[in-house]
Amino acid sequence: MKIVRITLAVDDIDEMVAFYNEAFQCGLVAVAGSPVYVGLCAGVVFQLCPNSLAGVVAEQNRHQIRLAVGDPEQIAVAVVTAGGAVVNRSGNGDRLVIGVSDPEGNTMELVPE
């Protein structure tokens, strides 16, 4: 079993495409004839879909994604620079976990590889 695609329903497609391309280098591009964007995040197909199309009703995300990255501090800076936020930190050294969020409040955890 493996994950083959992650789709995230978003309210502001342009802002979120820019955020994920800048912070995580997802390479999101528009799918021809569609309001959907697709790229790669951590080697998995990553798709952004306008929530007006998906119709998701949620006050906050219902997922938790943990990304193992070379330098969590560096990625956290990229997240903030791109318009996201650091929401929490725990641990130290190789046990460091940095919680970050995108501009719409979807959270992820960053840990060292």
MIMAR-991972 format. One record per atom (N, C-alpha, C, CB): atom name; residue number from 0; x, y, z; residue in one letter. Coordinates in steps of 0.001 Angstrom, whole numbers. Each point is the difference from the previous one (the first is absolute). Glycine has a CB too. Example, Ala and Ser with C-alpha at 12.3 -4.5 7.8 and 13.67 -1.06 7.14 Angstrom:
PT:name:resi:X:Y:Z:resn
PT:N:0:13190:-5690:7800:A
PT:CA:0:-890:1190:0:A
PT:C:0:900:1200:0:A
PT:CB:0:-1892:-1173:1246:A
PT:N:1:1542:2223:-1966:S
PT:CA:1:820:1190:60:S
PT:C:1:-770:1090:730:S
PT:CB:1:1184:-628:-2145:S
END
This chain:
PT:name:resi:X:Y:Z:resn
PT:N:0:839:-1164:0:M
PT:CA:0:-839:1164:0:M
PT:C:0:893:1239:0:M
PT:CB:0:-1852:-1248:1211:M
PT:N:1:1418:2268:-1920:K
PT:CA:1:720:1265:13:K
PT:C:1:-955:1130:-342:K
PT:CB:1:2141:-1159:-642:K
PT:N:2:-1803:2339:1098:I
PT:CA:2:-789:1180:-344:I
PT:C:2:388:426:-1401:I
PT:CB:2:-167:736:2427:I
PT:N:3:-824:-546:-3297:V
PT:CA:3:282:390:-1377:V
PT:C:3:-399:1440:-309:V
PT:CB:3:-310:-2367:-635:V
PT:N:4:-552:2956:1477:R
PT:CA:4:-357:1395:-214:R
PT:C:4:-610:567:1274:R
PT:CB:4:-370:-422:-2463:R
PT:N:5:689:1678:2716:I
PT:CA:5:-629:752:1072:I
PT:C:5:-672:1203:-643:I
PT:CB:5:1710:-770:1745:I
PT:N:6:-2985:970:-1450:T
PT:CA:6:-738:1151:-516:T
PT:C:6:-394:878:1172:T
PT:CB:6:-862:-1322:-1985:T
PT:N:7:1112:2606:1849:L
PT:CA:7:-364:967:1025:L
PT:C:7:-984:993:-603:L
PT:CB:7:2241:-264:1166:L
PT:N:8:-3426:373:-571:A
PT:CA:8:-998:979:-429:A
PT:C:8:337:1337:654:A
PT:CB:8:-1794:-1801:-281:A
PT:N:9:1869:2861:-520:V
PT:CA:9:431:1307:503:V
PT:C:9:-978:1092:-420:V
PT:CB:9:2391:-759:-86:V
PT:N:10:-2426:1823:876:D
PT:CA:10:-881:1123:-320:D
PT:C:10:622:958:-1015:D
PT:CB:10:-973:-201:2281:D
PT:N:11:2260:519:-2120:D
PT:CA:11:677:942:-900:D
PT:C:11:1062:-764:-790:D
PT:CB:11:-418:1958:1590:D
PT:N:12:26:-2460:-2739:I
PT:CA:12:874:-867:-786:I
PT:C:12:1301:694:-385:I
PT:CB:12:-2020:-1161:-864:I
PT:N:13:1966:2433:451:D
PT:CA:13:1213:694:-429:D
PT:C:13:990:151:1158:D
PT:CB:13:-1342:1228:-1733:D
PT:N:14:839:-814:2899:E
PT:CA:14:868:165:1166:E
PT:C:14:621:-1334:419:E
PT:CB:14:-1412:1940:751:E
PT:N:15:622:-2991:-776:M
PT:CA:15:488:-1293:455:M
PT:C:15:979:-630:-990:M
PT:CB:15:-2145:-306:1226:M
PT:N:16:1927:483:-2520:V
PT:CA:16:970:-474:-993:V
PT:C:16:1332:705:226:V
PT:CB:16:-1847:-457:-1680:V
PT:N:17:1801:1774:1836:A
PT:CA:17:1231:759:234:A
PT:C:17:685:-464:1282:A
PT:CB:17:-987:1972:-1206:A
PT:N:18:223:-2183:2269:F
PT:CA:18:571:-434:1278:F
PT:C:18:707:-1351:-140:F
PT:CB:18:-1807:1262:1213:F
PT:N:19:1121:-2270:-1721:Y
PT:CA:19:597:-1337:-70:Y
PT:C:19:1161:-55:-990:Y
PT:CB:19:-2217:-971:600:Y
PT:N:20:2162:1758:-1662:N
PT:CA:20:1134:43:-925:N
PT:C:20:1205:674:644:N
PT:CB:20:-1591:61:-1933:N
PT:N:21:1375:997:2707:E
PT:CA:21:1112:703:630:E
PT:C:21:546:-763:1205:E
PT:CB:21:-983:2154:-780:E
PT:N:22:123:-2580:1677:A
PT:CA:22:452:-619:1252:A
PT:C:22:495:-1431:-186:A
PT:CB:22:-1617:1442:1194:A
PT:N:23:975:-2209:-2050:F
PT:CA:23:319:-1427:-132:F
PT:C:23:428:-418:-1407:F
PT:CB:23:-1615:-394:1816:F
PT:N:24:1780:1349:-2727:Q
PT:CA:24:419:-275:-1379:Q
PT:C:24:-810:-1137:-629:Q
PT:CB:24:2298:790:593:Q
PT:N:25:-3623:-684:-502:C
PT:CA:25:-881:-1047:-512:C
PT:C:25:-144:0:-1518:C
PT:CB:25:-1204:141:2136:C
PT:N:26:1567:950:-2793:G
PT:CA:26:-118:54:-1452:G
PT:C:26:-1441:-117:-484:G
PT:CB:26:2268:-974:-132:G
PT:N:27:-3191:1545:892:L
PT:CA:27:-1412:-76:-375:L
PT:C:27:-267:763:-1294:L
PT:CB:27:-615:-212:2422:L
PT:N:28:-65:-446:-3345:V
PT:CA:28:-388:614:-1268:V
PT:C:28:-1473:-308:-255:V
PT:CB:28:2368:-208:-923:V
PT:N:29:-3005:1083:177:A
PT:CA:29:-1422:-164:-306:A
PT:C:29:-216:-1227:-889:A
PT:CB:29:-341:2494:200:A
PT:N:30:-714:-3226:87:V
PT:CA:30:-422:-1103:-851:V
PT:C:30:-858:614:-1108:V
PT:CB:30:65:-1724:1927:V
PT:N:31:295:1471:-3171:A
PT:CA:31:-698:598:-1139:A
PT:C:31:-1507:-201:74:A
PT:CB:31:2033:-382:-1368:A
PT:N:32:-2779:1472:1202:G
PT:CA:32:-1443:-62:-9:G
PT:C:32:-634:-247:1356:G
PT:CB:32:206:-798:-2280:G
PT:N:33:564:1020:3336:S
PT:CA:33:-481:-299:1351:S
PT:C:33:482:1076:970:S
PT:CB:33:1:-2478:-510:S
PT:N:34:-715:2700:1607:P
PT:CA:34:459:951:1013:P
PT:C:34:970:-641:1000:P
PT:CB:34:-2166:1223:-256:P
PT:N:35:2582:-2464:0:V
PT:CA:35:861:-778:889:V
PT:C:35:1465:200:-383:V
PT:CB:35:-1838:-1701:331:V
PT:N:36:2715:1691:689:Y
PT:CA:36:1449:68:-204:Y
PT:C:36:618:-1284:527:Y
PT:CB:36:2:2535:182:Y
PT:N:37:1044:-3011:-848:V
PT:CA:37:649:-1239:417:V
PT:C:37:1515:153:-39:V
PT:CB:37:-1956:-1323:-854:V
PT:N:38:2626:671:1799:G
PT:CA:38:1457:-7:87:G
PT:C:38:422:-1172:863:G
PT:CB:38:121:2513:-286:G
PT:N:39:1057:-2397:909:L
PT:CA:39:513:-1044:886:L
PT:C:39:384:600:1342:L
PT:CB:39:824:-1315:-1977:L
PT:N:40:-1153:612:3054:C
PT:CA:40:443:382:1336:C
PT:C:40:544:-1253:661:C
PT:CB:40:-1709:1895:186:C
PT:N:41:2984:-1864:165:A
PT:CA:41:651:-1148:637:A
PT:C:41:-128:-1268:-851:A
PT:CB:41:-472:1027:2239:A
PT:N:42:519:-863:-3557:G
PT:CA:42:-66:-1139:-897:G
PT:C:42:-1393:-545:-251:G
PT:CB:42:2227:-527:780:G
PT:N:43:-3250:1187:-239:V
PT:CA:43:-1390:-428:-180:V
PT:C:43:-721:1050:-844:V
PT:CB:43:0:-1253:2229:V
PT:N:44:-847:799:-3149:V
PT:CA:44:-794:934:-785:V
PT:C:44:-844:825:965:V
PT:CB:44:-54:-1574:-2010:V
PT:N:45:141:2886:1859:F
PT:CA:45:-682:944:882:F
PT:C:45:-888:879:-858:F
PT:CB:45:1906:-21:1685:F
PT:N:46:-3176:100:-1329:Q
PT:CA:46:-974:711:-806:Q
PT:C:46:-739:1021:856:Q
PT:CB:46:-250:-2003:-1503:Q
PT:N:47:88:3206:965:L
PT:CA:47:-818:1017:647:L
PT:C:47:-1270:167:-824:L
PT:CB:47:2043:1193:965:L
PT:N:48:-3158:-1213:-259:C
PT:CA:48:-1311:97:-634:C
PT:C:48:-761:1146:659:C
PT:CB:48:-33:-2494:-542:C
PT:N:49:-593:3372:-228:P
PT:CA:49:-797:1058:622:P
PT:C:49:-1118:-613:853:P
PT:CB:49:523:1554:-1934:P
PT:N:50:-685:-1050:3139:N
PT:CA:50:-1035:-533:880:N
PT:C:50:-1389:224:-581:N
PT:CB:50:1486:415:1960:N
PT:N:51:-1638:593:-2809:S
PT:CA:51:-1304:219:-637:S
PT:C:51:-386:-1217:-855:S
PT:CB:51:415:2507:-19:S
PT:N:52:559:-3229:-467:L
PT:CA:52:-239:-1208:-786:L
PT:C:52:-135:-1216:915:L
PT:CB:52:1273:999:-1931:L
PT:N:53:-401:-1097:2952:A
PT:CA:53:4:-1160:887:A
PT:C:53:-1148:12:1003:A
PT:CB:53:2456:-82:-265:A
PT:N:54:-2840:1277:717:G
PT:CA:54:-1099:115:953:G
PT:C:54:311:-517:1393:G
PT:CB:54:-1484:-204:-1916:G
PT:N:55:2738:283:2328:V
PT:CA:55:391:-465:1329:V
PT:C:55:-457:1007:1047:V
PT:CB:55:1988:-1223:-963:V
PT:N:56:-2618:741:2027:V
PT:CA:56:-423:843:1113:V
PT:C:56:772:-460:1231:V
PT:CB:56:-2332:385:-998:V
PT:N:57:3295:436:1438:A
PT:CA:57:809:-335:1178:A
PT:C:57:519:1295:595:A
PT:CB:57:666:-2262:-958:A
PT:N:58:-669:2345:2276:E
PT:CA:58:512:1198:655:E
PT:C:58:1514:-27:111:E
PT:CB:58:-2130:176:1265:E
PT:N:59:2731:-1343:-1317:Q
PT:CA:59:1456:-132:-40:Q
PT:C:59:322:-1315:-679:Q
PT:CB:59:308:1383:2115:Q
PT:N:60:972:-1549:-2482:N
PT:CA:60:362:-1225:-709:N
PT:C:60:-277:-1237:850:N
PT:CB:60:1751:1275:-1255:N
PT:N:61:-1987:-2368:588:R
PT:CA:61:-273:-1270:678:R
PT:C:61:1081:-1017:-332:R
PT:CB:61:-2468:470:-64:R
PT:N:62:3640:8:-240:H
PT:CA:62:1120:-878:-309:H
PT:C:62:1228:477:773:H
PT:CB:62:-946:-507:-2306:H
PT:N:63:1934:-336:2394:Q
PT:CA:63:1295:423:526:Q
PT:C:63:1054:-620:-895:Q
PT:CB:63:-857:196:2404:Q
PT:N:64:1648:641:-3026:I
PT:CA:64:1069:-463:-871:I
PT:C:64:1315:302:681:I
PT:CB:64:-1389:361:-2086:I
PT:N:65:2274:-1335:2170:R
PT:CA:65:1338:188:560:R
PT:C:65:989:-168:-1148:R
PT:CB:65:-692:-853:2327:R
PT:N:66:1504:1878:-2550:L
PT:CA:66:1000:-21:-1059:L
PT:C:66:1390:-96:605:L
PT:CB:66:-1505:1346:-1494:L
PT:N:67:2271:-2345:1091:A
PT:CA:67:1400:-113:401:A
PT:C:67:816:814:-1002:A
PT:CB:67:-338:-2326:1053:A
PT:N:68:1036:3341:-545:V
PT:CA:68:742:931:-863:V
PT:C:68:1438:118:486:V
PT:CB:68:-2118:1280:-509:V
PT:N:69:3008:-844:-368:G
PT:CA:69:1399:152:365:G
PT:C:69:219:986:1124:G
PT:CB:69:568:-563:-2309:G
PT:N:70:-1233:1697:2267:D
PT:CA:70:178:1040:1011:D
PT:C:70:-1364:607:347:D
PT:CB:70:2350:496:-850:D
PT:N:71:-2998:-1010:1901:P
PT:CA:71:-1323:518:349:P
PT:C:71:-26:1508:247:P
PT:CB:71:-478:-2215:972:P
PT:N:72:1534:2754:-367:E
PT:CA:72:41:1446:262:E
PT:C:72:-22:781:-1310:E
PT:CB:72:1280:-411:2131:E
PT:N:73:-525:-41:-3110:Q
PT:CA:73:48:676:-1299:Q
PT:C:73:-1363:-58:-694:Q
PT:CB:73:2446:-577:-205:Q
PT:N:74:-3106:-570:252:I
PT:CA:74:-1315:-119:-622:I
PT:C:74:-1015:855:752:I
PT:CB:74:559:-2329:-786:I
PT:N:75:-455:2395:2119:A
PT:CA:75:-912:852:785:A
PT:C:75:147:1461:-411:A
PT:CB:75:128:-1616:1928:A
PT:N:76:1094:2060:-2167:V
PT:CA:76:227:1374:-469:V
PT:C:76:-645:188:-1372:V
PT:CB:76:2170:133:1307:V
PT:N:77:-2027:-1120:-2191:A
PT:CA:77:-606:87:-1330:A
PT:C:77:-1526:62:98:A
PT:CB:77:1954:-1264:-962:A
PT:N:78:-2525:507:1899:V
PT:CA:78:-1453:16:205:V
PT:C:78:-461:1394:416:V
PT:CB:78:47:-2437:652:V
PT:N:79:643:3039:309:V
PT:CA:79:-365:1339:478:V
PT:C:79:191:1035:-1111:V
PT:CB:79:652:-651:2353:V
PT:N:80:452:563:-3065:T
PT:CA:80:279:929:-1100:T
PT:C:80:-1080:-79:-1077:T
PT:CB:80:2456:-218:463:T
PT:N:81:-2987:-982:-695:A
PT:CA:81:-1010:-205:-1042:A
PT:C:81:-1413:358:469:A
PT:CB:81:1441:-1803:-936:A
PT:N:82:-1600:2178:2218:G
PT:CA:82:-1316:419:481:G
PT:C:82:-646:-926:1006:G
PT:CB:82:-257:1074:-2145:G
PT:N:83:955:-2144:2528:G
PT:CA:83:-519:-925:1004:G
PT:C:83:475:414:1386:G
PT:CB:83:-37:-1861:-1694:G
PT:N:84:-34:937:2648:A
PT:CA:84:372:315:1380:A
PT:C:84:588:-1219:693:A
PT:CB:84:-1802:1734:88:A
PT:N:85:2634:-1470:909:V
PT:CA:85:436:-1044:917:V
PT:C:85:-1023:-8:1131:V
PT:CB:85:2508:253:-598:V
PT:N:86:-3097:-1407:878:V
PT:CA:86:-1051:-68:1014:V
PT:C:86:471:-629:1303:V
PT:CB:86:-1642:-146:-1836:V
PT:N:87:2695:-672:1789:N
PT:CA:87:565:-547:1230:N
PT:C:87:1344:-662:-271:N
PT:CB:87:-2310:-343:905:N
PT:N:88:3031:103:172:R
PT:CA:88:1290:-695:-49:R
PT:C:88:76:-921:1199:R
PT:CB:88:1127:1926:-1214:R
PT:N:89:-496:-3070:1022:S
PT:CA:89:259:-875:1131:S
PT:C:89:1281:-778:-250:S
PT:CB:89:-2467:-181:492:S
PT:N:90:3035:-347:567:G
PT:CA:90:1212:-787:-112:G
PT:C:90:1220:849:-257:G
PT:CB:90:-1364:-1857:-827:G
PT:N:91:2463:1180:573:N
PT:CA:91:1257:669:-330:N
PT:C:91:875:-943:-806:N
PT:CB:91:-138:1410:2086:N
PT:N:92:1155:-875:-2733:G
PT:CA:92:917:-822:-788:G
PT:C:92:-728:-840:-1027:G
PT:CB:92:1535:-56:1932:G
PT:N:93:-1226:-1255:-1973:D
PT:CA:93:-625:-875:-999:D
PT:C:93:-1439:-366:363:D
PT:CB:93:2260:-903:-526:D
PT:N:94:-2732:1367:1667:R
PT:CA:94:-1394:-245:397:R
PT:C:94:-874:1236:-224:R
PT:CB:94:808:-1660:1699:R
PT:N:95:-272:2665:-2358:L
PT:CA:95:-718:1235:-255:L
PT:C:95:-1239:-246:-859:L
PT:CB:95:2157:1258:183:L
PT:N:96:-3277:-674:220:V
PT:CA:96:-1228:0:-794:V
PT:C:96:-475:1449:-60:V
PT:CB:96:-638:-2410:678:V
PT:N:97:494:2930:-1903:I
PT:CA:97:-501:1364:-183:I
PT:C:97:-1343:-88:-701:I
PT:CB:97:2351:971:-117:I
PT:N:98:-3385:-473:779:G
PT:CA:98:-1325:56:-613:G
PT:C:98:-135:1288:-789:G
PT:CB:98:-979:-1390:1857:G
PT:N:99:562:1280:-3102:V
PT:CA:99:-186:1170:-858:V
PT:C:99:-1391:-59:-615:V
PT:CB:99:2487:127:-494:V
PT:N:100:-2939:1015:-3:S
PT:CA:100:-1286:20:-700:S
PT:C:100:121:810:-1278:S
PT:CB:100:-1232:-230:2179:S
PT:N:101:384:-114:-3142:D
PT:CA:101:-60:775:-1233:D
PT:C:101:-902:1213:245:D
PT:CB:101:372:-2086:-1443:D
PT:N:102:-532:2977:470:P
PT:CA:102:-802:1208:217:P
PT:C:102:-1469:-253:362:P
PT:CB:102:1521:1092:-1587:P
PT:N:103:-2044:-2278:1293:E
PT:CA:103:-1387:-303:336:E
PT:C:103:-122:-825:1281:E
PT:CB:103:-535:87:-2429:E
PT:N:104:1655:-292:3129:G
PT:CA:104:-35:-680:1295:G
PT:C:104:178:-1503:-27:G
PT:CB:104:-1440:1796:676:G
PT:N:105:1729:-2387:-1838:N
PT:CA:105:279:-1428:-69:N
PT:C:105:1376:-261:592:N
PT:CB:105:-1459:-257:-2054:N
PT:N:106:1553:-675:2994:T
PT:CA:106:1243:-202:728:T
PT:C:106:804:-1196:-513:T
PT:CB:106:-1099:1015:1975:T
PT:N:107:2404:-926:-1739:M
PT:CA:107:950:-1062:-319:M
PT:C:107:1059:-4:1098:M
PT:CB:107:-413:208:-2526:M
PT:N:108:1062:-1325:2702:E
PT:CA:108:1139:-85:901:E
PT:C:108:1259:-204:-800:E
PT:CB:108:-1439:-926:1818:E
PT:N:109:2496:1619:-1436:L
PT:CA:109:1306:-134:-627:L
PT:C:109:925:-691:985:L
PT:CB:109:-352:2078:-1419:L
PT:N:110:1021:-3152:1003:V
PT:CA:110:956:-704:836:V
PT:C:110:1271:-227:-804:V
PT:CB:110:-1856:-1117:1318:V
PT:N:111:2996:922:-639:P
PT:CA:111:1233:-280:-724:P
PT:C:111:-67:-1367:-696:P
PT:CB:111:1267:1418:1654:P
PT:N:112:-618:-1516:-2815:E
PT:CA:112:84:-1296:-717:E
PT:C:112:840:-956:798:E
PT:CB:112:-245:1126:-2224:E
END
